Amino acid sequence: MSKMHLLTPGPVALADPIREAQAQDMIYHRGPEIKALISDIVPRLKKDFNAAHVFIVPGSGTAGIEMGWACLTKPGDKSLVLANGTFGDKLVSCAKVYTQVTSATVPLGKGWSLERAKPHIDSAVAAGATIFGMVYNETSTGVLNDVRSICQYAKGKGMITLIDAVSAWGAAPLDINDFRIDFTATGSQKAMGAAPGIAIVAFTDEMMKRAESIPARTFYLDMKKFKKDMDGWQTPTTPPCSILFSVKAAMDYIDAKGGWDAHRKMHQTAAAKSRAFVKSIGYPLFAEEGFYSPTITGFILEDADGIRKRLREEHQLVTARDFGDLKGKFFRICHIGNFTDADLDYAFAAIRKVLGK
């Protein structure tokens, strides 16, 4: 079988050092080797997030998001969740398990600005809402929301801010103290470029104290249990050790190429290149100007499923499916993780050929 060119929003293709790291001999998850591994990874993550606490959570990014809602809210709490795509809708669904939710949306392709969010926040606070949630980067549409300004405002109103940064962190700026984010989560298989299987959560000391003061509504994701074990560089349950090998290798790989600032710059440059490509083949960008994602560029494309099938069969290029109201008519170019300029050029040439452009 020919090598497939994986250009999806995650899992992403693994650079050779990251892929090969997973072939190391297995280690005991309660021995000194795991402590050495986690004690190498976590402080580096804390520094990039500018966070008081970072936990390694065995599971998908969704597990990390749910940890925040399950451990930082109480029965009867009211929340506001802003959505503008499939993953915003999923966040609403998660929030409904734990709180009384008011949700608000903007049309697909539009982004959340402070101007648009402010009246919803004001109304929700007036109605007694104390929890605020939204998705930073809406993967389904290629829209980057103005989380910084919105969270700063919501926090100023006394709300607890819980943010899905699964496809944003590592590609878009994210300093939780500057953004005034209380709790956020991402996944190992996104912009970091490691293998899937680990959620990474970052949060403030205020949120750790809050979690310690209220009963967790989860057994597996209890922040108190994680705090106890993470203080000793371990996890409460068995971690996917091979995935942790890939996480350390991914961070080493990023450092060798200039660090997180250079990594984010690479994503921004690729996003601009992808937008120029879409325009060059005669399609308007789906995302609203000013809200362009650094990891996803999308456009409306009739028979998108058929195009994806041809790209896979004729060019071994794997691209991402679409969702919801856009199903079958939306095409996403993904530039996230370990891609190169050559990967993008290959994808652009294949897309041109299949579309006859």
N, C-alpha and C positions, 0 to 999 in steps of 0.2 A: 504494500500500500504506500502511495506517495505521502510525503510529509504534509500534514495539514497546516495551513497558515491560520492560527487562531487569533481573530481580531474581534473579541467579544468584551463585554463590560465586566467579566469575571465569572469563572476563573480565567485568568490571563495566561498567556504563554510564559513558560519559565525559562529564564536565561540559564545557560548550562551550569554555572556554579550553584545556582539555587536548586535546580533539578537534581544535580549530583549530590548535594548536601544531604538529601533524604536517604541516600544509600548507606549512610554511616551505620555502624553496628548499633543495635538497640541498647538503650540504657534503662536502668531501674528508675522508676518515676518517684522514688523516695530516697534516692542516693545522692551523693555529692555532685554527680554529673548534672542532674537536673537543676540543682541549686545554682551551679556555675552558669548554666545556660540561661535560666530565667533572670539571674542577677546581672547578666550581661545585657539582656534585651530590655528589661523594664526601665532602668534609669535612662536609657537612650530615648525610649518612647515618652517618658515623662518630660524630658527636655524639649522635645519637639512640640508636644501638646501644651507645654507650660502648665502642667497639671500636678496637683498635690498627690494624686493617686492614679495608677494605671493597673488594671487587672487583665490577666490573660484568661480568657474564658473558652474552654473547649466547646465548640459549636459554631454556628454561622453568625453573621453579623446581626441577624434577627435576635439571637439569644442575648447578645449584648444589649440591644435596644430594650428587650423585655425585662432584663435585669433592672434597668432604671425604673420602669413603670411599676414593677412588682415590689420593689424595695423602698421606693421614695414617695409612694402615694399611700393614702389611707382610704378605707371604705367611706364613700360619701364625698370624697374630694371631687371638685369640679375642674374640668380642663378645657382648654381651647387648643385645637389642632388645625393648622393651616395645611391645605393640600393643593396640589396642582398636577397630579398624575398618579400612576399606579402605586408607587411606593408611598406617596402621601396618603392614599386611600388605605394602604396596609397599616400605616402608622395609626390612622383613625381606628381601625379595627382592633389593634393592640391596645390602644388607650381605653377603648370601650370595655375591655375585660376588667380594668382596674379603676376606672373613674366614670363620672357622669360627663360625657363629652359634648361640647359644642364644636362643630367643624365649619370651616369656611373654605371655599374654593375660588380659583380664578380659572378662566378657560385654558385648555391644554395649549402649551406653547408659551403662555404668559408666565411671568415671574412674580414672586412676592417681593415688593418693595416696602419700605417702612410706611410710605404714604398709603399704600393699599392695606397694610396690616393694622395700622394704628386704630382705626375705628372698631375693628373686630376685637382687638386687645382691650380697648377702653370699655366696650360693651360687656365683654366676658368678665373683666375685673369687677365691674359694677354689679354683675350678677353673682359674684362670689367665687369666680374661678381663681385658682391659685397655681395651676400647673399649665405650662405652655409647651407645645411640641410642634416640630415641623421637620421636613427633610431639607438638608442643605443643598444637595445636588440631586435633582429628579432624573433618575437614570432613564425612565421610560420616554422622556421627551427631549432630553438634552438641555435642561434649564437649570441654571445655578441661581438659587434664591439669595437675597441679601440678608443672610442670617445674622451677620454682625450687627447691623443697625437695628434689626428687629429684636434680637435677643437683648441688646443693650436697653431698648425701650421696655420690653416685657419685664426684664429684671428690675428696672427702675420703678415699675408698677408693683413690685413685690412678688412676681411670679417665679416659680421654679422652672428653669428652661432645660428641656430634655430634647436633644437633637440627634437625628439620624444623619450621620456623616459617613455612611458606609462607602459611597462612591466618590466622596469629596476629599476626605483626608488623604494627604500625601500628594494631591494634585492641586488643591485650592488652599489658600491660607487658612489656618485654623489655630488660633491661640485662645484657649478657653477663658483665660482671665481677661484678655482684651475684648473678646466677643461677649463676655459675661454668660457663657454657657456653663450650666451646673453639671451636666452629665451628657456624654456623647459616646457613640460607638461606631466602630468600623470593622472591616473584615480583612483577614490576612491575604485574601485572593484578589484584592482590588488594586489601588494605586501602588501599594507597597510592592506588589509583584511576587508574593509568596504563594504557596499552595493553599487550597481552601481547607477550612476546618477549625479556625481559631477566630473568635471575636476579641477585639481589643476595646476596652472601655476606659475612658479618662474622665475624671471628675474632681470636684473641689473637696477640700477638707470639710466644708460646711455640709456637703451631701453625705459624707461618711458619718458624721455625727448624727445627721437626720436618720440615716439607715439604722444606726445603732439604737435610736430612740423609739422606733416603731416596729411592730411585728412584720417580718417579711411575709409576703403571700406567695412564696415559692420555696421549695426545698432545694432544688438543684442550683438555683441562681442567687441564693441568699448572700448579700454583700457582706454580712457579718462573718460568715464562714470563709468567704474569699479573703477578707482582710486578715483573719487569723493565719491562714496558710500562706498568703502572698507575703506577709511579713517575714516568713521563713523561706521565701523564694520557692514556694510550691503552690499547687492548686488543690482544692478540696477533693476533686475526683481525678481519675487518671487523665493526664493531658495527652494529646496526640504528639508524641515525642518527635516523630519524623517531620511533622509540620513545624514544630518549633525549630528544628534544624534549618528548615527552609526560611523561616522568619529571620533568624540570625544571619543566614547567608544573604538574604535580600537586603537587609540593612547594611551589611558589609559591602555589598555590590553598589548600593546607592552612595555610600560614603566614598568608595573608590572612584566614583564618577562625579564627585563634587559636592555631595551631601544633599540634604532635603531641599535647600533653596534651588540648587541646579535641577533637581528632580521635578520640582514644581514648574520651573521655567521650561523644561522640556515638554511638559504637558501643555502649557500655554502656547508654546510655539507650534506644537502639533495641531492644536485646536484651530489656530489661525490658518494654518496650511489646509486643514480639512474644510474649513468654511470657504476658503478661496476655491478649492476644488469643486465643491458642490455648486457654487455660483458659476464656475467655468463650464459645467455641463448643463447649465440652463435651469437649475431648480432653485427656488427660494428657500432660505433657511427656515426651519419650523420654529425655532426658539426666537423669542422676542429680542430685539437688539438691546444690549445692555445686560442681558441675563444669559449669555452664552456659557455653556458648560466647558470646563477644561478637559473633560474626559469623553464626552459624547457629542457628536454632531449629527443631526437628523434632518430628514426632508420627506415630504409626501411623495410616494412612489407607487403607482398602480402596479398590481401584481407583484408586490414586494416578496411574497412567499416564493413565487416562481423564479424571481431574480436570485433570491438567496439559494435556491436549489441549484440553479445553473452555476452560480459562483462556486458552490461546494463541489459539484460534479466535474466542472470543466477546468477549474482553477485551484481546487483544493483550498479555497478561502472560506473559512467559517465565520459568518457574521451573525448578529443577534436578532432573535425574533422580536415582534412588537406585541403590544398589549391593548386590551380593552377596546375603546372606541377607535383606536388606530390600528387594530389588528388587520393584517393583510395589506395595509396601504402605507406603511411607514418604514423607512430604512434608516438604520443607525450605523454610522461609522464610529468605531470605538478606538480611542487613543488613550489607553490607560495601562499602567504597569511597565512591562519590559519591552515595549515596541521600539522600533528604530525607524529612521527616515526611510530606509530601504523597505521595511514592512509596509509603510504607508504608500510608498510609490508602487509597490507590487499590487496593493489593494486598489489603488486608483486606476491603474492600467487595466486590471481585471474588470472593474466596474464599467469603465469606458467601453471595453470590448463587448461586454454582455448587453449594455444599453445601446450600443451603436453610436456612441457619442465621441 
